[in-house]
């Protein structure tokens, strides 16, 4: 439940990861899930509502190209899912435009790449 000053208390939240590894490849996929919660009533209609459950997928693959060179490509929120709307977000100073940032990230998909070289 979102309290007037206390914020969101998530009753069920988890991250589950499946990974596969060989000598030169590492691949992982992660599910991030948060159960729905009761939101504060709208400041206009005073109607109580629920904030929907939020489920995103992250993925990452790494390749050991040489003994010392590792290449990584990954994505957070792979399917670019928007977080659910929250009434509470409009009434708290640390929330932005209808999204509860402790519950979901409104920035969407984030793709990253890296190359790591180690001198041995």
C-alpha positions, 0 to 999 in steps of 0.5 A: 500500500502506498501511504501518504508519506511512507511510500510503496511497500512491495509485498512480493518482488523477485529477480530470477536468472537463468545462465549458460556458460561455455569456455568462450560464451556466457549468456544470461536472462533475468526476469524482474517481477513486482506484484501489484499494490494498492495505490492512494486514491486519485486527488481528483476523483478520490477513487482507490485503485491498484497499480498493476504488476510490473514484469521486465526481462534483462539479457546479457551475452559475453564472448571471450574472443582471446585469452585477454579480451572479453566482449559483452552486449546486454539490455535492461528492460529488453522489451521496453515495457513502461512501468504502470501509472501510480496516483501516489507518484503525483503527490510525492516529491521524489517521484516523477510524472505518474511513475513510482521510481522505486517500482519501475523505471520510465526510461525504458530499454537500456542497451549496453556494450563493453570490451574488457582487456586484461594484460596477463 
